[in-house]
Amino acid sequence: MLKGKKIVLAVTGSISAYKSLFLLRLLVKEGAEVKVIMSKSAHEFIQPLSFSTLSKHPVCSDFTESSLNGVWNNHVEMALWADLILVAPCTANTLAKYAAGMCDSYLLAVLMSAQCPLFFAPAMDHDMMEHPGTQENLIRIEEMGCTVLAPGYGELASGLIGKGRLSEPEEILGIVISHFNPNQLLKGKRALVNAGPTYEAIDPVRFIGNRSSGKMGIAIAQAIRALGADVTLVLGPVHENIPDGIKIIRIESALEMYEACTREFQHSDFAVLAAAVADYRPVNVSAEKIKKKDSPLELRLEETEDIAASLGKIKNQNQKLICFALETENEEAHAIAKMNRKNADLLILNSLKTEGVYFGSDNNAITLFHSNGSKKEISLKSKTEIAQIISNEIADLFQ
């Protein structure tokens, strides 16, 4: 999605500067060419070598390389080169100076010379964030046409709990992708996505589960949101970061996921069922931890609710149902049969036979089957790229 885009990543002196390394890696992975500017105070938190290694460009921090070599870093050239400048993290100090029109550093000179969109991702302690001066500066730069990425809520470096955390790199990436993807093909559509595993309790400490990381479903939710859809994500027990702007319903069991999906689908335009829902659960769940005995432990299992089949039965002619299948043999035949059985409009086949695809991987390879009989194979790509392909296929369903 970012192939050919030129982005300047400006890093200021915050403890959260380490997150900028992860953000840089994500931007580069999505095809962007990134040049990094570091404020002098940012050097106290992280070394420029890390940024230059990942970006494949030297890091700029001052107007000259040194007083001896006479090499000048042209701030105007840097500013005009960029398609977007992203200040992440942005400290209260940098924010205040830019809002006031001050220009006492190379970083600020680039910002003042910019003709492209400017994105600011603030990061500071809660009290600094809530200070009237900071709030006025945020309003001021938005009035100037800049975009402010809302900080997160949580534990801060000071030990306080509050608003001020730098947005997670995945969230920032999603916002950047949305900026460069103005074709809101799913704008006005309401989407239901489920993701992750389910845990079926055996006793208070043990469960039946699977290895699903939820990464694919979360990436799809983000990609659909980037196309303008209003997204509800029914999420099993995973620990992945969830981008802002997505409604989250957290569940644990297959029954809870079934109830949530059935309820939400009634007012959704389409559903993407990417979760790895357990097919079976224990008939009897012990109220106490089962003690180990010399004799074998036998578990009697019963089938869980079939979410895809249930939604396929109740969907109306205007709703679309997108399902996933993981097969290990006779893959295509089983996938097509499942699509017809579930009354799906689109089925995405996963295969563990592709090298580089495994549970928890950041990559995937899929085959798309449409109810009209068409088929499309997608070779190994990042799950972010796969999600964007799937979201565009979904948009085509409404054309």
Secondary structure by P-SEA (a helix, b strand, c coil): ccccbbbbbbbccccaaaaaaaaaaaaaaaccbbbbbbcaaaaacccaaaaaaaacbbbbccccccccccccccaaaaaaaccbbbcccccaaaaaaaaacccccaaaaaaaacccbbbbbbbccccccccaaaaaaaaaaaaaccccccccccccccccccccccccaaaaaaaaaaaaccccccccbbbbbbbbbbbbbccccbbbbccccaaaaaaaaaaaaaaccbbbbbcccccccccccbbbbbbccaaaaaaaaaaaaccccbbbccccccccccccccccccccccbbbbbbbbbcccaaaaaaaaccccbbbbbbbbbccaaaaaaaaaaaaacccbbbbbbccccccccccccccbbbbcccbbbbbbccccaaaaaaaaaaaaaaaac
